[in-house]
Amino acid sequence: MTHRLEAILLFYKPFFLWSMGINILIVIFTPHVLPSIITKLLLTFFVWFLVRETNAKRKLIFYKNLGVSTWRLFSTLFVIDMVITISFLLLIKAFI
């Protein structure tokens, strides 16, 4: 279980900076939770499509060998990203 989570976090690592950049843009334009959830969901679908249609598809074989399906990988990424996004929004709202 922990190896799978570590592998999922390893997959999320290159997307983390992009996610934080999107979080900053969300705070600037609409610092509300629902629009940020919808934005992040659409971006997760975009990343899924990008990985699936490019050479990055080969990375998914590693996760399938670990027993992590593509659906589980991206849904876990979405949940992790939502936890980070909502905590970031709440933290920023507390100080603004």
Order of alpha helices (4+ residues) and beta strands (2+ residues): alpha-alpha-alpha-alpha
